[in-house]
Amino acid sequence: AADALVERFGVLRLLEAVVQHHEVEGGADPGDGGDDVDPAQQYLAQERHTLTDVADLLGFVDSSNFFRACKRWFGLPPAQYRTRLWHGDTAGSLLRAAA
């Protein structure tokens, strides 16, 4: 029960960050195919952040909850998703492959 609560808190923090980003940047909805990407994708694409750093930046108290959330969001663990981002795969192609 505690893990689920922590995971939900992390998801809420992520959603809050996305909303704030869109308000500040005037960005498009991440689901509409625009150039805007969500914070998880941005952080994972940056080499300077470890996976633990990304989990912390997104508000996850426990990295294992972040790893489960990535599998749910992207269909892949964060390390594999990051590798695909670094090799030029777009979010759309990754999501289609996971479906």
N, C-alpha and C positions, 0 to 999 in steps of 0.2 A: 504494500500500500504506500509506503514511504517513497519507493522508487518511482511509482506512477505519479505521485504528487510532485516530486522533484523534476521529472520529465515534463510534466505539464507546465511547471514554472518556466523551464527552459524554452519551451515552445512559445509561451506567452511573451517571454523576453525577446525572442526572435521576431515574433509578429509585431511587437512594439517597435523594434528597430527598423523593420521594413516600413511601417507606417510613418515613422519619423523621417526616414530617408526619403520617402515619396513626398512628404510635406515640404521638406527642405529643398529637394532637387526638382520637385515637380515631375518626378519620373512616372513612367507608365506602370501599370499593374504588371507584376512579374509573370502572370499567367497569360498576358496578351501577346506574347511573342516579341515584345519590344527589346531594346538594347539593355534595359535595366536588369540587373541580376540581384538576387537576394543576398543578404549579408553572409550566409553560410558559404555560398559559392565564391563570393569575393574573398573571404578569409582563406578558404581552402586553396584558392588560386595563387595565393602569396606564399612564396618559399619561406619568408621570415617567420611565419607562424607555425609552430608545431601543432599537431592535432589536439594536444591538451590545451594549448593556447586558444585555439579556435573554440573549443568547448567552453573555456572560461569566458571568452569574449561574448559568446552567445548566451551566457548566463547559466550554463549547466554546472551544477555542483559536482557531479560525478561524470567522468568521461565515458563510462559505459552507457549512460543514458544518451549521451550525444551520439555514440556509435550506433545505438539502436535507432535513434531518430534519423540519422543519415540513411540507414538501410530502408527506413520507411519512406523518406522523402525522395531519395535518388535511386533506390533499388540496389545500392552498393554500399559497402563499408566506406568510411571517409577516406582511407588511404587509397583504395582503388578508384574512387570518384576523383580524388585529387590527381592521381596519375593520368586519368583520362582527360581532365581539364588541362594539365600541362602538355599533353600531346595533341591538343587542338580540338578535342571533341567538344561539341556544343551541348548545352543543357538539353536542348530539344532532342538531339540524337540519343543522348543518354537516357532520357525519359522514355523515348520510343523503344529503345533496346530493353529497358527494364519491364515494359508492359507485356 
